[in-house]
Amino acid sequence: MKGYVQVYTGNGKGKTTAALGLAVRAVGAGMKVFIGQFVKGMHYSELDVINSDLENVTVRQYGRDCFIINEPTPEDKEAAQNGFGRIRQIVHAGKHELVILDELNIAIYYGLISIDEVLRLIKDKPSHVELVITGRYAPDELLKAADLVTEMKEVRHYYQKGVQARKGIEF
């Protein structure tokens, strides 16, 4: 089966959730999935079920114990670069039919990973590997290189009313 490049971007909620839904579907079809989470190092509830119940899914976090809010540190850049190097190895090995690069767009936006590195990964990936790239601020070059682009648009969000992130819904 031919693998394509999908991008889930925009300022609305649901980019990672959509990618995780695709991962579940892929596992149900017998595929191996690798999820690399950039700029994330905190615990998210989905990690519990993935680690305990989905043996064909591997998740690795390439961030520190917080999400970047201000300027990234040298440690943030090192974590992202190390993670992207590992992702390159995973993609080129071709053992995982679906590779999700969660929040990679944020890593690009903050200058942790260059768009040129990402475009090279897309160009050089084995033809059967499906890549999914999530995160706000997808650069135009990536949007042009992708086969599928979905933009999540925020129309209304309860955060605006002061609702904090809720376990099981946002994390």
TIRO-2110 file (N, C-alpha, C; in Angstrom, 1 decimal):
// TIRO-2110
0.8, -1.2, 0.0, N, 1, A
0.0, 0.0, 0.0, CA, 1, A
0.9, 1.2, 0.0, C, 1, A
0.5, 2.2, -0.8, N, 2, A
1.3, 3.5, -0.8, CA, 2, A
1.0, 4.3, 0.4, C, 2, A
2.1, 4.9, 0.9, N, 3, A
2.0, 5.7, 2.1, CA, 3, A
2.0, 7.2, 1.7, C, 3, A
1.2, 8.0, 2.3, N, 4, A
1.1, 9.4, 2.0, CA, 4, A
1.5, 10.3, 3.2, C, 4, A
1.5, 11.6, 3.0, N, 5, A
1.9, 12.5, 4.0, CA, 5, A
0.6, 13.3, 4.4, C, 5, A
0.2, 13.2, 5.7, N, 6, A
-0.9, 14.0, 6.2, CA, 6, A
-0.4, 15.0, 7.1, C, 6, A
-1.1, 16.2, 7.1, N, 7, A
-0.8, 17.3, 8.0, CA, 7, A
-2.1, 17.7, 8.7, C, 7, A
-2.1, 17.7, 10.1, N, 8, A
-3.2, 18.2, 10.8, CA, 8, A
-2.7, 19.4, 11.5, C, 8, A
-3.3, 20.6, 11.2, N, 9, A
-2.8, 21.9, 11.7, CA, 9, A
-4.0, 22.8, 12.1, C, 9, A
-3.7, 24.0, 12.4, N, 10, A
-4.8, 25.0, 12.8, CA, 10, A
-4.8, 25.2, 14.3, C, 10, A
-5.6, 26.2, 14.6, N, 11, A
-5.7, 26.7, 16.0, CA, 11, A
-6.7, 26.0, 16.8, C, 11, A
-7.4, 25.0, 16.2, N, 12, A
-8.5, 24.3, 16.9, CA, 12, A
-8.0, 23.1, 17.6, C, 12, A
-8.8, 22.6, 18.6, N, 13, A
-8.5, 21.4, 19.3, CA, 13, A
-8.7, 20.1, 18.5, C, 13, A
-7.9, 19.1, 18.6, N, 14, A
-8.2, 17.9, 18.0, CA, 14, A
-7.1, 17.3, 17.0, C, 14, A
-6.0, 18.0, 16.9, N, 15, A
-5.0, 17.5, 15.9, CA, 15, A
-4.4, 16.2, 16.4, C, 15, A
-3.9, 16.2, 17.6, N, 16, A
-3.3, 15.0, 18.2, CA, 16, A
-4.4, 13.9, 18.4, C, 16, A
-5.5, 14.3, 18.8, N, 17, A
-6.6, 13.3, 18.9, CA, 17, A
-6.9, 12.6, 17.6, C, 17, A
-7.0, 13.4, 16.5, N, 18, A
-7.2, 12.8, 15.2, CA, 18, A
-6.1, 11.8, 14.8, C, 18, A
-4.9, 12.2, 15.1, N, 19, A
-3.7, 11.3, 14.8, CA, 19, A
-3.8, 10.0, 15.6, C, 19, A
-4.2, 10.1, 16.9, N, 20, A
-4.3, 9.0, 17.7, CA, 20, A
-5.4, 8.0, 17.3, C, 20, A
-6.5, 8.6, 16.8, N, 21, A
-7.6, 7.8, 16.2, CA, 21, A
-7.1, 7.1, 15.0, C, 21, A
-6.3, 7.7, 14.2, N, 22, A
-5.8, 7.0, 13.0, CA, 22, A
-4.8, 5.9, 13.5, C, 22, A
-4.1, 6.1, 14.5, N, 23, A
-3.2, 5.1, 15.0, CA, 23, A
-4.0, 3.8, 15.5, C, 23, A
-5.1, 4.1, 16.2, N, 24, A
-5.9, 2.9, 16.6, CA, 24, A
-6.5, 2.2, 15.4, C, 24, A
-6.9, 2.9, 14.4, N, 25, A
-7.4, 2.3, 13.2, CA, 25, A
-6.4, 1.4, 12.5, C, 25, A
-5.1, 2.0, 12.4, N, 26, A
-4.0, 1.3, 11.8, CA, 26, A
-3.7, 0.0, 12.5, C, 26, A
-3.7, 0.1, 13.9, N, 27, A
-3.4, -1.1, 14.7, CA, 27, A
-4.5, -2.2, 14.4, C, 27, A
-5.7, -1.7, 14.3, N, 28, A
-6.8, -2.6, 14.1, CA, 28, A
-6.7, -3.4, 12.7, C, 28, A
-6.0, -2.7, 11.8, N, 29, A
-5.7, -3.3, 10.5, CA, 29, A
-4.4, -4.1, 10.5, C, 29, A
-3.7, -4.3, 11.6, N, 30, A
-2.5, -5.1, 11.7, CA, 30, A
-1.2, -4.3, 11.4, C, 30, A
-1.3, -3.0, 11.4, N, 31, A
-0.1, -2.2, 11.1, CA, 31, A
0.7, -1.9, 12.4, C, 31, A
2.0, -1.6, 12.2, N, 32, A
2.8, -1.1, 13.3, CA, 32, A
2.9, 0.4, 13.2, C, 32, A
2.8, 1.0, 14.4, N, 33, A
2.7, 2.5, 14.5, CA, 33, A
3.8, 3.0, 15.4, C, 33, A
4.5, 4.1, 15.0, N, 34, A
5.4, 4.8, 15.8, CA, 34, A
5.0, 6.2, 16.0, C, 34, A
4.9, 6.7, 17.2, N, 35, A
4.5, 8.0, 17.5, CA, 35, A
5.6, 8.7, 18.2, C, 35, A
6.1, 9.8, 17.6, N, 36, A
7.1, 10.6, 18.2, CA, 36, A
6.5, 11.9, 18.6, C, 36, A
6.5, 12.3, 19.9, N, 37, A
5.9, 13.5, 20.4, CA, 37, A
7.0, 14.5, 20.6, C, 37, A
6.9, 15.6, 19.8, N, 38, A
7.9, 16.7, 20.0, CA, 38, A
7.4, 17.7, 20.9, C, 38, A
8.3, 18.4, 21.6, N, 39, A
8.1, 19.4, 22.7, CA, 39, A
7.2, 18.9, 23.8, C, 39, A
6.9, 17.6, 23.8, N, 40, A
6.1, 17.1, 24.9, CA, 40, A
6.9, 16.1, 25.7, C, 40, A
6.8, 16.3, 27.1, N, 41, A
7.5, 15.3, 27.9, CA, 41, A
6.7, 15.0, 29.1, C, 41, A
5.5, 15.6, 29.2, N, 42, A
4.6, 15.4, 30.3, CA, 42, A
3.8, 14.1, 30.1, C, 42, A
3.2, 13.6, 31.2, N, 43, A
2.3, 12.5, 31.1, CA, 43, A
1.0, 12.9, 30.5, C, 43, A
0.5, 12.1, 29.5, N, 44, A
-0.8, 12.3, 28.9, CA, 44, A
-1.5, 11.0, 29.1, C, 44, A
-2.8, 11.0, 29.3, N, 45, A
-3.6, 9.8, 29.6, CA, 45, A
-3.5, 8.8, 28.5, C, 45, A
-3.4, 9.2, 27.2, N, 46, A
-3.4, 8.2, 26.1, CA, 46, A
-2.2, 7.3, 26.2, C, 46, A
-1.1, 7.8, 26.9, N, 47, A
0.1, 6.9, 27.0, CA, 47, A
-0.2, 5.7, 27.9, C, 47, A
-1.1, 5.8, 28.8, N, 48, A
-1.4, 4.6, 29.7, CA, 48, A
-2.0, 3.5, 28.9, C, 48, A
-3.0, 3.8, 28.0, N, 49, A
-3.7, 2.8, 27.3, CA, 49, A
-2.8, 2.3, 26.1, C, 49, A
-2.0, 3.2, 25.5, N, 50, A
-1.1, 2.7, 24.5, CA, 50, A
-0.1, 1.8, 25.0, C, 50, A
0.5, 2.1, 26.2, N, 51, A
1.6, 1.3, 26.7, CA, 51, A
1.0, 0.0, 27.3, C, 51, A
-0.2, -0.1, 27.7, N, 52, A
-0.7, -1.3, 28.3, CA, 52, A
-1.5, -2.2, 27.3, C, 52, A
-2.1, -1.6, 26.3, N, 53, A
-3.1, -2.3, 25.5, CA, 53, A
-2.7, -2.4, 24.0, C, 53, A
-1.9, -1.6, 23.5, N, 54, A
-1.6, -1.5, 22.1, CA, 54, A
-0.2, -1.9, 21.8, C, 54, A
0.1, -3.2, 21.7, N, 55, A
1.5, -3.6, 21.5, CA, 55, A
2.1, -3.2, 20.2, C, 55, A
1.3, -2.9, 19.2, N, 56, A
1.9, -2.5, 17.9, CA, 56, A
2.1, -1.0, 17.8, C, 56, A
2.0, -0.3, 18.9, N, 57, A
2.2, 1.1, 18.9, CA, 57, A
3.4, 1.4, 19.9, C, 57, A
4.3, 2.2, 19.4, N, 58, A
5.4, 2.7, 20.2, CA, 58, A
5.3, 4.2, 20.3, C, 58, A
5.4, 4.8, 21.5, N, 59, A
5.4, 6.2, 21.7, CA, 59, A
6.7, 6.6, 22.4, C, 59, A
7.3, 7.7, 21.8, N, 60, A
8.5, 8.3, 22.5, CA, 60, A
8.3, 9.8, 22.5, C, 60, A
8.7, 10.4, 23.6, N, 61, A
8.5, 11.8, 23.8, CA, 61, A
9.9, 12.5, 23.6, C, 61, A
9.9, 13.5, 22.8, N, 62, A
11.2, 14.2, 22.5, CA, 62, A
11.0, 15.7, 23.0, C, 62, A
10.7, 15.8, 24.2, N, 63, A
10.6, 17.1, 24.9, CA, 63, A
10.9, 16.9, 26.3, C, 63, A
10.9, 18.0, 27.0, N, 64, A
11.1, 18.0, 28.5, CA, 64, A
9.8, 17.9, 29.2, C, 64, A
9.8, 18.1, 30.5, N, 65, A
8.6, 17.9, 31.3, CA, 65, A
7.6, 19.0, 31.2, C, 65, A
7.7, 19.9, 30.2, N, 66, A
6.8, 21.0, 30.0, CA, 66, A
6.6, 21.2, 28.5, C, 66, A
5.5, 21.9, 28.2, N, 67, A
5.3, 22.3, 26.8, CA, 67, A
5.9, 23.7, 26.7, C, 67, A
6.5, 24.0, 25.5, N, 68, A
7.2, 25.3, 25.4, CA, 68, A
6.2, 26.4, 25.4, C, 68, A
6.3, 27.3, 26.3, N, 69, A
5.4, 28.5, 26.3, CA, 69, A
6.2, 29.7, 25.9, C, 69, A
7.4, 29.8, 26.3, N, 70, A
8.2, 31.0, 25.9, CA, 70, A
9.3, 30.6, 24.9, C, 70, A
10.4, 31.2, 25.0, N, 71, A
11.5, 30.8, 24.1, CA, 71, A
12.1, 29.5, 24.5, C, 71, A
12.3, 28.6, 23.5, N, 72, A
12.9, 27.3, 23.8, CA, 72, A
14.3, 27.5, 24.3, C, 72, A
14.7, 26.5, 25.1, N, 73, A
16.1, 26.5, 25.7, CA, 73, A
17.0, 25.6, 24.8, C, 73, A
18.3, 25.7, 25.1, N, 74, A
19.1, 24.7, 24.4, CA, 74, A
18.8, 23.3, 24.6, C, 74, A
18.2, 23.0, 25.8, N, 75, A
17.8, 21.6, 26.1, CA, 75, A
16.6, 21.2, 25.3, C, 75, A
15.7, 22.1, 25.0, N, 76, A
14.6, 21.9, 24.2, CA, 76, A
15.0, 21.5, 22.8, C, 76, A
16.0, 22.3, 22.3, N, 77, A
16.5, 22.1, 20.9, CA, 77, A
17.2, 20.7, 20.8, C, 77, A
18.0, 20.4, 21.8, N, 78, A
18.7, 19.1, 21.9, CA, 78, A
17.8, 17.9, 21.9, C, 78, A
16.7, 18.0, 22.7, N, 79, A
15.7, 17.0, 22.8, CA, 79, A
15.0, 16.8, 21.4, C, 79, A
14.7, 17.9, 20.8, N, 80, A
14.0, 17.8, 19.5, CA, 80, A
14.9, 17.2, 18.4, C, 80, A
16.2, 17.7, 18.4, N, 81, A
17.1, 17.2, 17.4, CA, 81, A
17.4, 15.7, 17.6, C, 81, A
17.6, 15.3, 18.8, N, 82, A
17.8, 13.9, 19.1, CA, 82, A
16.6, 13.0, 18.7, C, 82, A
15.4, 13.5, 19.0, N, 83, A
14.2, 12.9, 18.6, CA, 83, A
14.0, 12.8, 17.1, C, 83, A
14.3, 13.9, 16.4, N, 84, A
14.2, 13.9, 14.9, CA, 84, A
15.2, 12.9, 14.3, C, 84, A
16.4, 12.8, 14.8, N, 85, A
17.4, 11.8, 14.4, CA, 85, A
16.8, 10.4, 14.5, C, 85, A
16.2, 10.1, 15.6, N, 86, A
15.6, 8.8, 15.9, CA, 86, A
14.5, 8.6, 14.9, C, 86, A
13.6, 9.6, 14.7, N, 87, A
12.5, 9.4, 13.7, CA, 87, A
13.0, 9.1, 12.3, C, 87, A
14.1, 9.8, 11.9, N, 88, A
14.7, 9.5, 10.6, CA, 88, A
15.0, 8.0, 10.5, C, 88, A
15.7, 7.5, 11.6, N, 89, A
16.0, 6.0, 11.6, CA, 89, A
14.8, 5.2, 11.5, C, 89, A
13.8, 5.5, 12.3, N, 90, A
12.5, 4.7, 12.3, CA, 90, A
11.9, 4.7, 10.9, C, 90, A
11.8, 5.9, 10.3, N, 91, A
11.1, 6.0, 9.0, CA, 91, A
11.9, 5.2, 7.9, C, 91, A
13.2, 5.4, 7.9, N, 92, A
14.0, 4.8, 6.9, CA, 92, A
14.1, 3.2, 7.1, C, 92, A
14.0, 2.8, 8.3, N, 93, A
13.9, 1.3, 8.5, CA, 93, A
12.7, 0.7, 7.9, C, 93, A
11.6, 1.4, 7.8, N, 94, A
10.4, 1.0, 7.1, CA, 94, A
9.6, -0.1, 7.8, C, 94, A
9.9, -0.4, 9.1, N, 95, A
9.2, -1.4, 9.8, CA, 95, A
7.8, -0.9, 10.4, C, 95, A
7.6, 0.4, 10.5, N, 96, A
6.4, 1.0, 10.9, CA, 96, A
5.7, 1.5, 9.7, C, 96, A
4.5, 1.1, 9.5, N, 97, A
3.7, 1.6, 8.3, CA, 97, A
3.2, 3.0, 8.5, C, 97, A
2.9, 3.3, 9.8, N, 98, A
2.4, 4.6, 10.2, CA, 98, A
3.4, 5.3, 11.2, C, 98, A
3.8, 6.5, 10.8, N, 99, A
4.7, 7.2, 11.7, CA, 99, A
4.0, 8.6, 12.0, C, 99, A
3.8, 8.9, 13.2, N, 100, A
3.1, 10.1, 13.6, CA, 100, A
4.2, 11.0, 14.3, C, 100, A
4.3, 12.2, 13.7, N, 101, A
5.2, 13.2, 14.3, CA, 101, A
4.4, 14.3, 14.9, C, 101, A
4.0, 14.0, 16.2, N, 102, A
3.1, 14.9, 16.9, CA, 102, A
3.7, 16.2, 17.4, C, 102, A
3.1, 17.3, 17.1, N, 103, A
3.6, 18.6, 17.4, CA, 103, A
4.9, 19.0, 16.7, C, 103, A
5.2, 18.3, 15.6, N, 104, A
6.4, 18.6, 14.8, CA, 104, A
6.3, 20.0, 14.3, C, 104, A
5.1, 20.5, 13.9, N, 105, A
4.9, 21.8, 13.4, CA, 105, A
5.4, 22.9, 14.4, C, 105, A
5.1, 22.6, 15.7, N, 106, A
5.5, 23.5, 16.8, CA, 106, A
7.1, 23.5, 16.9, C, 106, A
7.7, 22.3, 16.7, N, 107, A
9.1, 22.3, 16.8, CA, 107, A
9.7, 23.0, 15.6, C, 107, A
9.1, 23.0, 14.4, N, 108, A
9.6, 23.8, 13.3, CA, 108, A
9.4, 25.3, 13.6, C, 108, A
8.2, 25.6, 14.1, N, 109, A
7.9, 27.0, 14.4, CA, 109, A
8.9, 27.7, 15.3, C, 109, A
9.3, 26.9, 16.3, N, 110, A
10.3, 27.4, 17.3, CA, 110, A
11.7, 27.2, 16.9, C, 110, A
12.0, 26.7, 15.7, N, 111, A
13.3, 26.6, 15.2, CA, 111, A
14.1, 25.4, 15.8, C, 111, A
13.4, 24.5, 16.4, N, 112, A
14.1, 23.3, 16.9, CA, 112, A
14.4, 22.3, 15.8, C, 112, A
13.6, 22.2, 14.8, N, 113, A
13.8, 21.4, 13.6, CA, 113, A
13.7, 22.3, 12.4, C, 113, A
14.5, 22.1, 11.4, N, 114, A
14.3, 22.9, 10.2, CA, 114, A
13.3, 22.3, 9.2, C, 114, A
12.6, 23.2, 8.5, N, 115, A
11.7, 22.7, 7.5, CA, 115, A
12.4, 21.9, 6.4, C, 115, A
13.7, 22.3, 6.1, N, 116, A
14.5, 21.5, 5.2, CA, 116, A
14.7, 20.1, 5.6, C, 116, A
14.9, 19.8, 6.9, N, 117, A
15.1, 18.5, 7.4, CA, 117, A
13.8, 17.7, 7.2, C, 117, A
12.7, 18.3, 7.5, N, 118, A
11.4, 17.6, 7.4, CA, 118, A
11.1, 17.3, 5.9, C, 118, A
11.3, 18.3, 5.0, N, 119, A
11.1, 18.0, 3.6, CA, 119, A
12.0, 16.9, 3.1, C, 119, A
13.2, 16.8, 3.5, N, 120, A
14.1, 15.7, 3.2, CA, 120, A
13.6, 14.4, 3.6, C, 120, A
13.1, 14.4, 4.9, N, 121, A
12.5, 13.1, 5.4, CA, 121, A
11.3, 12.7, 4.5, C, 121, A
10.5, 13.6, 4.1, N, 122, A
9.3, 13.3, 3.3, CA, 122, A
9.8, 12.7, 2.0, C, 122, A
10.7, 13.4, 1.4, N, 123, A
11.3, 13.0, 0.0, CA, 123, A
11.9, 11.6, 0.1, C, 123, A
12.6, 11.3, 1.2, N, 124, A
13.4, 10.1, 1.3, CA, 124, A
12.6, 8.9, 1.9, C, 124, A
11.4, 9.1, 2.4, N, 125, A
10.7, 8.1, 3.1, CA, 125, A
10.4, 6.9, 2.2, C, 125, A
10.4, 5.7, 2.7, N, 126, A
10.0, 4.5, 1.9, CA, 126, A
8.6, 4.7, 1.4, C, 126, A
8.3, 4.3, 0.3, N, 127, A
7.0, 4.5, -0.4, CA, 127, A
5.8, 4.0, 0.4, C, 127, A
6.0, 3.0, 1.3, N, 128, A
4.8, 2.4, 2.0, CA, 128, A
4.6, 3.0, 3.3, C, 128, A
5.4, 4.0, 3.8, N, 129, A
5.3, 4.6, 5.1, CA, 129, A
4.4, 5.8, 5.0, C, 129, A
3.4, 5.8, 5.8, N, 130, A
2.4, 6.9, 6.0, CA, 130, A
3.0, 7.8, 7.1, C, 130, A
3.1, 9.1, 6.8, N, 131, A
3.6, 10.1, 7.8, CA, 131, A
2.4, 11.0, 8.1, C, 131, A
2.2, 11.2, 9.4, N, 132, A
1.2, 12.2, 9.9, CA, 132, A
2.0, 13.2, 10.8, C, 132, A
1.8, 14.5, 10.4, N, 133, A
2.5, 15.6, 11.1, CA, 133, A
1.4, 16.5, 11.7, C, 133, A
1.5, 16.7, 13.0, N, 134, A
0.5, 17.5, 13.7, CA, 134, A
1.1, 18.8, 14.3, C, 134, A
0.2, 19.7, 14.6, N, 135, A
0.6, 20.9, 15.3, CA, 135, A
0.2, 22.2, 14.6, C, 135, A
0.0, 23.2, 15.4, N, 136, A
-0.3, 24.5, 14.8, CA, 136, A
0.9, 25.0, 14.0, C, 136, A
0.6, 26.0, 13.2, N, 137, A
1.6, 26.8, 12.5, CA, 137, A
2.4, 26.0, 11.4, C, 137, A
1.7, 25.1, 10.8, N, 138, A
2.4, 24.3, 9.7, CA, 138, A
2.9, 25.3, 8.6, C, 138, A
4.2, 25.2, 8.3, N, 139, A
4.7, 26.1, 7.3, CA, 139, A
4.2, 25.8, 5.9, C, 139, A
4.1, 26.8, 5.1, N, 140, A
3.6, 26.7, 3.7, CA, 140, A
4.3, 25.6, 2.9, C, 140, A
5.6, 25.5, 3.1, N, 141, A
6.4, 24.5, 2.4, CA, 141, A
5.9, 23.1, 2.7, C, 141, A
5.5, 22.9, 4.0, N, 142, A
5.0, 21.6, 4.4, CA, 142, A
3.6, 21.3, 3.8, C, 142, A
2.8, 22.3, 3.9, N, 143, A
1.4, 22.2, 3.3, CA, 143, A
1.5, 21.9, 1.8, C, 143, A
2.4, 22.4, 1.1, N, 144, A
2.6, 22.1, -0.3, CA, 144, A
3.1, 20.7, -0.5, C, 144, A
3.9, 20.2, 0.4, N, 145, A
4.5, 18.9, 0.2, CA, 145, A
3.5, 17.7, 0.6, C, 145, A
2.5, 18.1, 1.4, N, 146, A
1.6, 17.1, 2.0, CA, 146, A
0.6, 16.6, 0.9, C, 146, A
0.1, 15.4, 1.1, N, 147, A
-0.9, 14.8, 0.2, CA, 147, A
-2.3, 15.1, 0.8, C, 147, A
-2.4, 15.3, 2.1, N, 148, A
-3.7, 15.6, 2.8, CA, 148, A
-3.4, 16.6, 3.8, C, 148, A
-4.2, 17.7, 3.9, N, 149, A
-4.0, 18.7, 4.9, CA, 149, A
-5.4, 19.0, 5.5, C, 149, A
-5.5, 18.9, 6.8, N, 150, A
-6.7, 19.2, 7.5, CA, 150, A
-6.4, 20.3, 8.5, C, 150, A
-7.2, 21.3, 8.4, N, 151, A
-7.0, 22.5, 9.4, CA, 151, A
-8.2, 22.4, 10.4, C, 151, A
-7.8, 22.4, 11.6, N, 152, A
-8.7, 22.4, 12.7, CA, 152, A
-8.9, 23.9, 13.1, C, 152, A
-10.1, 24.4, 13.0, N, 153, A
-10.4, 25.8, 13.2, CA, 153, A
-11.1, 26.0, 14.5, C, 153, A
-10.6, 26.8, 15.4, N, 154, A
-11.3, 27.1, 16.7, CA, 154, A
-12.5, 28.0, 16.4, C, 154, A
-13.6, 27.6, 16.8, N, 155, A
-14.8, 28.5, 16.7, CA, 155, A
-15.2, 29.0, 18.1, C, 155, A
-15.1, 28.1, 19.0, N, 156, A
-15.3, 28.4, 20.4, CA, 156, A
-14.6, 27.4, 21.3, C, 156, A
-14.1, 27.9, 22.4, N, 157, A
-13.4, 27.0, 23.3, CA, 157, A
-13.6, 27.4, 24.7, C, 157, A
-13.9, 26.4, 25.6, N, 158, A
-14.2, 26.7, 27.0, CA, 158, A
-13.0, 27.2, 27.8, C, 158, A
-11.8, 27.1, 27.2, N, 159, A
-10.7, 27.7, 27.9, CA, 159, A
-10.9, 29.2, 28.0, C, 159, A
-11.6, 29.8, 27.1, N, 160, A
-11.9, 31.2, 27.1, CA, 160, A
-12.7, 31.6, 28.3, C, 160, A
-13.4, 30.6, 28.9, N, 161, A
-14.2, 30.9, 30.1, CA, 161, A
-13.5, 30.5, 31.3, C, 161, A
-12.2, 30.2, 31.2, N, 162, A
-11.4, 29.8, 32.3, CA, 162, A
-11.3, 28.4, 32.7, C, 162, A
-11.9, 27.5, 31.9, N, 163, A
-11.9, 26.1, 32.1, CA, 163, A
-10.4, 25.6, 31.9, C, 163, A
-9.9, 24.9, 32.9, N, 164, A
-8.6, 24.3, 32.8, CA, 164, A
-8.6, 23.0, 32.1, C, 164, A
-7.4, 22.5, 31.6, N, 165, A
-7.3, 21.2, 31.0, CA, 165, A
-7.8, 20.2, 31.9, C, 165, A
-8.6, 19.2, 31.4, N, 166, A
-9.2, 18.2, 32.2, CA, 166, A
-8.6, 16.8, 31.8, C, 166, A
-8.3, 16.0, 32.8, N, 167, A
-7.7, 14.7, 32.6, CA, 167, A
-8.7, 13.9, 31.8, C, 167, A
-8.2, 13.2, 30.8, N, 168, A
-9.1, 12.3, 30.0, CA, 168, A
-9.7, 13.0, 28.8, C, 168, A
-9.7, 14.4, 28.8, N, 169, A
-10.2, 15.1, 27.7, CA, 169, A
-9.1, 15.9, 27.0, C, 169, A
-8.4, 16.7, 27.8, N, 170, A
-7.2, 17.5, 27.2, CA, 170, A
-5.9, 16.8, 27.5, C, 170, A
-5.8, 16.0, 28.5, N, 171, A
-4.5, 15.4, 28.8, CA, 171, A
-4.7, 14.0, 29.4, C, 171, A
END
